[in-house]
């Protein structure tokens, strides 16, 4: 897994470099007398790494709305695929899960629903062997 870049830190470094090329900084000794120098400075605050967004029903709803506004497949097609994939990812499936998969396949395939549901479960049973 790749490490996320800290773009704010990169931007800060870039701006420091640019500022140094435009104006040469004064030495601190010239600006402040040595008696004013603190011998035990406070450390820079630790900025925590950005965390992965937590999953919540509200965030999921917003993501689905964003997905609905994209120009690829219609939302219903995407939603049926998401339902099937999420239920497939569960370690154990309940009868309700199987019913929901069958319902999504029915809605997705319209007239060919019987063949598609039969093919789906036949393929699943062959993968389990």
C-alpha positions, 0 to 999 in steps of 0.5 A: 500500500502506498503512503499518502503524500502530505501535500500541505507539507510539500507546498510549504517546502516549495513556498519556502524555496521560492521565498528564499530565491526571491529574498535572502533571509536576514540572520536571526542574530542580526534581528534579535540579540543573543540574550533573547534566544531561547535555549529550550524552544518548544517543539513544532506541533505534530500534525497528524497524518490524514486518516482514511475517511470513516464509513457512515450511512451519510457518507455512503449516501453522498457517494451514491449521489455523486455516482448517480451524477457521473456519466457512465452506467445508469445509477440503477445498474451500478447500484445493483452491481454494488449490492451484489458485490457487497453481499458476495464479500460477506463471509457467510450469506443468509437466506435474506442475502441470497434473496437480495442478490436474486432481487438485484439480478432480477431488476438488473436483467429484466426479461432474462432474469431466470437465465441470469439468476440460474447462471449466477448461482451455477457459477457460484457453486462451481467456484466453491468447489 
